[in-house]
Structure formats: structure tokens, C-alpha cells
Amino acid sequence: MLLMGLVGLAFGFSSSPLEAVATDFTFGFLSNIFSNAFHQYGAELYPTRVRAFADGVQYSLSRLGNYIWLTLLPIVLYSNGPIAMYTVVFIMALIVTLDVAILGPKASKIELEELSK
């Protein structure tokens, strides 16, 4: 996610069509990886007995957040330019990275049954 924020900033600072296309492609590629990984990670946060419900709520809130995000970012882009918009993206990426790193469970090399307790 942090890498996505950095690539977004690079896109905001791009000055040639080649830089814009390369950073835009990289940003899209990284955001698809992030989306898939984050939803897989999120599903493992809940005990098996509530996993389907909790994952559904989490996904719905993610879609709602995406709607709000994609409604507000064009306003920032239009009023302040691409550097300001991607600075906002970078800050949000940093917040999510810190959130998962600090508050997320340490799930590496832990069996699912143990994590679900």
C-alpha cells in the first residue's frame, strides 16, 4: 500500500506522457494486488462462525468507502491539481499501512484454527 502511495505521488509529478503512462500502469497494477490481498487478509480476521457475515459487512463498507473516495478525489484534483490529489492518496496509504501493521493480528505462520480463537 505504501508503494502504491509513492507511485501515485510519482504520477502526480510526472512531466512526460511516458512517465504518466508508466506510473499509471504501475499504480493500477499495485492497486489490484492490494485489493485482492486486503480482502483475503480481511476474511482471515474473523472466527469461522461469523466469517461470512463479517467479511460481507467489511466488503460492503469497503465499497461505500470507495464511492466516497472516488467522489472526493476529483474535487481535490480539480481544485488543487494532481500533486495535491496524490498527496492525499499517499497519506491515506500511509494510514492504512500503519493501521494494518500496528492493529492487525500477526498471522504469519499461525494455523487458521489458532488465529480464529
VEXBA-181716 format. One record per residue: residue number from 1; x, y, z of N, C-alpha, C in turn. Coordinates in pm, whole numbers, plus 32768, in hexadecimal, padded with zeros to 4 digits. Each point is the difference from the previous one (the first is absolute). Example, Ala and Ser with C-alpha at 12.3 -4.5 7.8 and 13.67 -1.06 7.14 Angstrom:
BEGIN
+-----+--------+---------+------+---------+----------+-------+--------+---------+------+
! pos ! n.east ! n.north ! n.up ! ca.east ! ca.north ! ca.up ! c.east ! c.north ! c.up !
+-----+--------+---------+------+---------+----------+-------+--------+---------+------+
!   1 !   8527 !    7DC7 ! 830C !    7FA7 !     8077 !  8000 !   805A !    8078 ! 8000 !
!   2 !   7FDD !    8069 ! 7FB8 !    8052 !     8077 !  8006 !   7FB3 !    806D ! 8049 !
+-----+--------+---------+------+---------+----------+-------+--------+---------+------+
//
This chain:
BEGIN
+-----+--------+---------+------+---------+----------+-------+--------+---------+------+
! pos ! n.east ! n.north ! n.up ! ca.east ! ca.north ! ca.up ! c.east ! c.north ! c.up !
+-----+--------+---------+------+---------+----------+-------+--------+---------+------+
!   1 !   8052 !    7F89 ! 8000 !    7FAE !     8077 !  8000 !   8057 !    807E ! 8000 !
!   2 !   8069 !    7FFC ! 804E !    8059 !     8073 !  8004 !   8041 !    8016 ! 7F78 !
!   3 !   8025 !    7F93 ! 7FBE !    803A !     800A !  7F7A !   7F9B !    803D ! 7F9F !
!   4 !   7F83 !    7FDC ! 8012 !    7F96 !     8039 !  7FAD !   7FF9 !    8098 ! 8013 !
!   5 !   800B !    802C ! 807C !    7FFF !     8090 !  801B !   8077 !    8047 ! 7FC1 !
!   6 !   8074 !    7FC2 ! 8006 !    8078 !     803C !  7FC3 !   7FF4 !    8007 ! 7F68 !
!   7 !   7FCB !    7F96 ! 7FC4 !    7FEE !     8000 !  7F6E !   7F97 !    8069 ! 7FD9 !
!   8 !   7F9A !    8010 ! 8054 !    7F9C !     8068 !  7FE7 !   803E !    808B ! 8003 !
!   9 !   8058 !    8017 ! 8061 !    8046 !     8081 !  8004 !   8056 !    8013 ! 7F84 !
!  10 !   8044 !    7F95 ! 7FD6 !    8052 !     8008 !  7F86 !   7FA9 !    8023 ! 7F88 !
!  11 !   7F86 !    7FC9 ! 7FFC !    7FA4 !     8022 !  7F94 !   7FDC !    8094 ! 8004 !
!  12 !   7FE7 !    8032 ! 807A !    7FDE !     808E !  800E !   806F !    805B ! 7FD1 !
!  13 !   807C !    7FD5 ! 800F !    8074 !     804F !  7FD7 !   802F !    7FE2 ! 7F72 !
!  14 !   7FBF !    7FA2 ! 7FBB !    802F !     7FDC !  7F79 !   7FF3 !    8076 ! 7FA1 !
!  15 !   8063 !    800A ! 7FA9 !    8003 !     8073 !  7FA6 !   7FFF !    7FD9 ! 7F6C !
!  16 !   8003 !    7F80 ! 7FE5 !    7FFA !     7FD4 !  7F74 !   7F95 !    7F94 ! 7FF3 !
!  17 !   7FCD !    7FEC ! 7F86 !    7F9B !     7F97 !  7FED !   8034 !    7F75 ! 8027 !
!  18 !   807F !    7FE3 ! 7FE5 !    8038 !     7F7D !  8023 !   8001 !    7FEC ! 8097 !
!  19 !   8029 !    8067 ! 804B !    7FFE !     7FF6 !  8092 !   7F71 !    7FEE ! 8034 !
!  20 !   7FA3 !    804A ! 7FC7 !    7F75 !     7FF6 !  802C !   7FC8 !    7F75 ! 7FE6 !
!  21 !   8018 !    7FCA ! 7F8A !    7FCD !     7F7B !  7FDE !   8041 !    7F95 ! 8057 !
!  22 !   8084 !    8009 ! 8013 !    8048 !     7F9B !  804F !   7FD3 !    8002 ! 8092 !
!  23 !   7FF5 !    8077 ! 803B !    7FD7 !     8006 !  808C !   7F6C !    7FDE ! 8011 !
!  24 !   7FAE !    8025 ! 7FA0 !    7F71 !     7FDF !  8006 !   7FEC !    7F69 ! 7FF6 !
!  25 !   8047 !    7FC0 ! 7FA4 !    7FF7 !     7F6E !  7FF3 !   802E !    7FBD ! 8082 !
!  26 !   8070 !    802E ! 8036 !    8035 !     7FC5 !  807B !   7F9F !    8015 ! 8074 !
!  27 !   7FC4 !    8077 ! 8008 !    7F9F !     801A !  806A !   7F87 !    7FA4 ! 7FF4 !
!  28 !   7FCB !    7FF0 ! 7F87 !    7F8F !     7FA6 !  7FEC !   8022 !    7F70 ! 8022 !
!  29 !   8076 !    7FD5 ! 7FD8 !    802E !     7F78 !  801D !   800A !    7FEB ! 8098 !
!  30 !   803F !    805D ! 8045 !    800F !     7FF4 !  8091 !   7F7B !    8009 ! 8049 !
!  31 !   7FA5 !    8053 ! 7FCF !    7F7F !     800C !  8043 !   7FAC !    7F81 ! 7FF2 !
!  32 !   800C !    7FBB ! 7F8E !    7FBA !     7F80 !  7FF1 !   803A !    7F97 ! 805E !
!  33 !   8083 !    7FFC ! 800C !    803F !     7FA2 !  805D !   7FD5 !    8020 ! 808F !
!  34 !   8003 !    8081 ! 8023 !    7FD7 !     8029 !  8086 !   7F70 !    7FD8 ! 801C !
!  35 !   7FA7 !    801B ! 7FA4 !    7F72 !     7FE2 !  8014 !   7FEC !    7F6A ! 801A !
!  36 !   803B !    7FAD ! 7FAE !    7FF2 !     7F70 !  8013 !   803D !    7FD2 ! 8083 !
!  37 !   8078 !    802E ! 801E !    8044 !     7FD6 !  807B !   7FB6 !    8032 ! 807B !
!  38 !   7FCE !    807A ! 7FFC !    7FBD !     8038 !  8074 !   7F7E !    7FB6 ! 801E !
!  39 !   7FB7 !    7FD9 ! 7F98 !    7F84 !     7FB5 !  8018 !   801D !    7F73 ! 8030 !
!  40 !   806B !    7FC3 ! 7FD1 !    8027 !     7F7D !  8033 !   802B !    800B ! 8093 !
!  41 !   8050 !    8064 ! 801E !    802D !     8017 !  808A !   7F88 !    801B ! 805A !
!  42 !   7FA6 !    8053 ! 7FD0 !    7F8B !     8022 !  8050 !   7FAA !    7F8A ! 8023 !
!  43 !   7FF4 !    7FA2 ! 7FA6 !    7FAD !     7F89 !  801B !   803B !    7FAD ! 8071 !
!  44 !   8082 !    8004 ! 8011 !    8041 !     7FB0 !  8068 !   7FFE !    8043 ! 8088 !
!  45 !   7FC8 !    8076 ! 800A !    7FFF !     8048 !  807F !   7F92 !    7FD0 ! 805E !
!  46 !   7FA2 !    7FB4 ! 7FCD !    7F89 !     7FDD !  804D !   7FF9 !    7F6B ! 801A !
!  47 !   7FC6 !    7FD9 ! 8072 !    7FEC !     7F70 !  801B !   7FA5 !    7FC3 ! 7F96 !
!  48 !   800F !    7F81 ! 7FEA !    7FB6 !     7FB9 !  7F97 !   7F6A !    8013 ! 800D !
!  49 !   7FCB !    7FFF ! 807A !    7F6F !     8007 !  8014 !   7FC2 !    8083 ! 7FD1 !
!  50 !   804C !    806D ! 7FF7 !    7FCA !     8080 !  7FD3 !   8047 !    8034 ! 7F84 !
!  51 !   8056 !    7FB0 ! 7FC5 !    8055 !     802F !  7F93 !   7FB0 !    8033 ! 7F88 !
!  52 !   7F9D !    7FB6 ! 7FD3 !    7FB5 !     8028 !  7F89 !   7FB9 !    8086 ! 8017 !
!  53 !   7FBE !    800D ! 8073 !    7FBA !     807C !  801E !   8063 !    8075 ! 800D !
!  54 !   8068 !    7FEC ! 804F !    8061 !     806C !  8018 !   8048 !    8028 ! 7F80 !
!  55 !   8023 !    7F9F ! 7FAF !    8044 !     801F !  7F83 !   7FA3 !    804B ! 7FA1 !
!  56 !   7F81 !    7FDC ! 8000 !    7F9F !     8047 !  7FAE !   7FEE !    8090 ! 802B !
!  57 !   7FF8 !    8017 ! 8084 !    7FF4 !     8088 !  8035 !   807E !    804F ! 7FDD !
!  58 !   8073 !    7FC1 ! 8013 !    807F !     8042 !  7FE2 !   8007 !    8026 ! 7F6C !
!  59 !   7FD7 !    7FA5 ! 7FA8 !    8005 !     801D !  7F71 !   7F9E !    8070 ! 7FDC !
!  60 !   7F8A !    7FFE ! 803C !    7F9E !     806A !  7FE5 !   8033 !    8088 ! 802D !
!  61 !   803D !    8005 ! 8075 !    8038 !     807E !  802F !   8074 !    802E ! 7FA7 !
!  62 !   804A !    7FA0 ! 7FCD !    806C !     8022 !  7FA4 !   7FCA !    803D ! 7F7F !
!  63 !   7F92 !    7FCC ! 7FCD !    7FC2 !     8038 !  7F88 !   7FC8 !    808B ! 801C !
!  64 !   7FC4 !    8013 ! 8075 !    7FCC !     8084 !  8025 !   8073 !    8064 ! 800B !
!  65 !   806D !    7FD6 ! 8040 !    8076 !     8056 !  800A !   8038 !    8022 ! 7F78 !
!  66 !   7FFF !    7FA0 ! 7FA6 !    8031 !     8016 !  7F79 !   7FA9 !    8066 ! 7FB7 !
!  67 !   7F7F !    7FF9 ! 8014 !    7FA5 !     8062 !  7FC3 !   8021 !    808D ! 8033 !
!  68 !   800E !    800D ! 8084 !    801F !     8083 !  803A !   8087 !    8031 ! 7FCE !
!  69 !   8062 !    7FA6 ! 8002 !    8089 !     801E !  7FD3 !   7FFF !    8033 ! 7F70 !
!  70 !   7FBA !    7FBA ! 7FA9 !    7FFF !     8025 !  7F72 !   7FA7 !    8078 ! 7FE3 !
!  71 !   7FB0 !    8028 ! 8060 !    7FB2 !     8079 !  7FF2 !   8051 !    807A ! 802C !
!  72 !   8052 !    7FF0 ! 8067 !    804C !     8071 !  8036 !   8083 !    801A ! 7FB6 !
!  73 !   8042 !    7F97 ! 7FD0 !    8081 !     8014 !  7FBE !   7FF9 !    8059 ! 7F84 !
!  74 !   7F9B !    7FF3 ! 7FAA !    7FFA !     805D !  7F8E !   7FF1 !    8092 ! 802A !
!  75 !   7FBF !    8018 ! 8071 !    7FF3 !     8089 !  8031 !   808A !    8036 ! 8027 !
!  76 !   804E !    7FAD ! 8045 !    8089 !     8029 !  8025 !   8053 !    8014 ! 7F82 !
!  77 !   7FF2 !    7FA6 ! 7F9F !    804B !     800B !  7F83 !   7FDD !    8082 ! 7FB7 !
!  78 !   7F81 !    801C ! 7FF4 !    7FD4 !     8077 !  7FB7 !   802A !    8081 ! 8047 !
!  79 !   7FF4 !    8002 ! 8085 !    801C !     807C !  8047 !   8094 !    8015 ! 8021 !
!  80 !   804D !    7F92 ! 8011 !    808A !     800F !  802D !   8068 !    7FBE ! 7FA7 !
!  81 !   7FD5 !    7FB1 ! 7F9D !    805F !     7FC1 !  7FA4 !   8028 !    7F72 ! 8028 !
!  82 !   804A !    7FBE ! 7FA6 !    8021 !     7F72 !  8015 !   805F !    7FE8 ! 8075 !
!  83 !   805B !    805C ! 801A !    805E !     7FEB !  806F !   7FB4 !    7FFE ! 8084 !
!  84 !   7FA3 !    805B ! 8012 !    7FAF !     8003 !  807B !   7FAB !    7F82 ! 800C !
!  85 !   7FC4 !    7FD5 ! 7F90 !    7FAB !     7F89 !  8005 !   8051 !    7F85 ! 8027 !
!  86 !   8076 !    7FEF ! 7FC2 !    804F !     7F8A !  8020 !   8046 !    800D ! 8086 !
!  87 !   800C !    8078 ! 8035 !    802F !     800E !  8089 !   7F95 !    7FCB ! 8060 !
!  88 !   7F83 !    801B ! 7FE2 !    7F92 !     7FC8 !  8050 !   8002 !    7F68 ! 7FF6 !
!  89 !   8012 !    7FC9 ! 7F87 !    8007 !     7F6F !  7FED !   8074 !    7FC6 ! 8052 !
!  90 !   8073 !    8044 ! 7FFD !    8075 !     7FD1 !  804B !   7FE4 !    8000 ! 8096 !
!  91 !   7FC3 !    8069 ! 8032 !    7FE2 !     8007 !  808F !   7F9F !    7F91 ! 8028 !
!  92 !   7F9B !    7FE8 ! 7FAF !    7FA2 !     7F93 !  801D !   8046 !    7F78 ! 7FFA !
!  93 !   805A !    7FEF ! 7FA0 !    804D !     7F83 !  7FF6 !   8055 !    7FED ! 807C !
!  94 !   803B !    806A ! 8030 !    8052 !     7FF9 !  8079 !   7FAB !    7FDB ! 8079 !
!  95 !   7F89 !    8039 ! 800A !    7FA6 !     7FE0 !  806F !   7FD8 !    7F6D ! 7FFE !
!  96 !   7FDB !    7FCC ! 7F8B !    7FDB !     7F73 !  7FF6 !   8076 !    7FA5 ! 8020 !
!  97 !   8077 !    8024 ! 7FCF !    8076 !     7FB0 !  801D !   801A !    7FFB ! 8097 !
!  98 !   7FFB !    8072 ! 8041 !    8015 !     8004 !  8091 !   7F92 !    7FB7 ! 804C !
!  99 !   7F84 !    800E ! 7FD2 !    7F8F !     7FBC !  803E !   8013 !    7F69 ! 7FFF !
! 100 !   8020 !    7FC9 ! 7F8C !    8012 !     7F6F !  7FF6 !   807B !    7FD3 ! 804F !
! 101 !   806C !    804C ! 7FF7 !    807B !     7FD9 !  8044 !   7FF3 !    8006 ! 8098 !
! 102 !   7FB9 !    8063 ! 8033 !    7FF6 !     8012 !  8091 !   7F89 !    7FB4 ! 803C !
! 103 !   7F8D !    800C ! 7FC0 !    7F86 !     7FC7 !  803B !   7FDC !    7F75 ! 7FCC !
! 104 !   8034 !    7FDB ! 7F8B !    7FDF !     7F7E !  7FC7 !   8041 !    7F8E ! 804A !
! 105 !   7FBC !    7F8C ! 8002 !    803C !     7F8D !  8044 !   807B !    7FCE ! 7FB5 !
! 106 !   805D !    7FCE ! 804A !    8078 !     7FC5 !  7FC3 !   7FDB !    7F71 ! 7FD6 !
! 107 !   7FE4 !    7FEE ! 7F80 !    7FCB !     7F81 !  7FCF !   8068 !    7FAA ! 7FB9 !
! 108 !   8079 !    802E ! 7FF9 !    8067 !     7FB6 !  7FB7 !   8024 !    7F7F ! 804A !
! 109 !   7FF9 !    7F91 ! 7FB9 !    8025 !     7F7B !  8034 !   7FAC !    7FD6 ! 8077 !
! 110 !   7F83 !    802D ! 8004 !    7FA2 !     7FD6 !  8069 !   7F90 !    7FB3 ! 7FBC !
! 111 !   7FDD !    7F8D ! 8039 !    7F94 !     7FB0 !  7FC5 !   7F7B !    8049 ! 800E !
! 112 !   7FA9 !    7FEE ! 7F9E !    7F80 !     8044 !  7FFC !   7FAE !    7FE8 ! 807F !
! 113 !   8000 !    7F84 ! 8031 !    7FB2 !     7FE0 !  8078 !   8031 !    8050 ! 8078 !
! 114 !   8083 !    8014 ! 800A !    8039 !     804E !  806E !   7FDD !    8094 ! 7FF1 !
! 115 !   8006 !    8032 ! 7F86 !    7FE3 !     808C !  7FE6 !   7F6E !    8020 ! 801A !
! 116 !   7FA7 !    7FA1 ! 7FE9 !    7F70 !     8016 !  800D !   7FD1 !    8006 ! 808F !
! 117 !   8053 !    7FDB ! 805F !    7FD4 !     7FFF !  808D !   7FF1 !    808C ! 8036 !
+-----+--------+---------+------+---------+----------+-------+--------+---------+------+
//
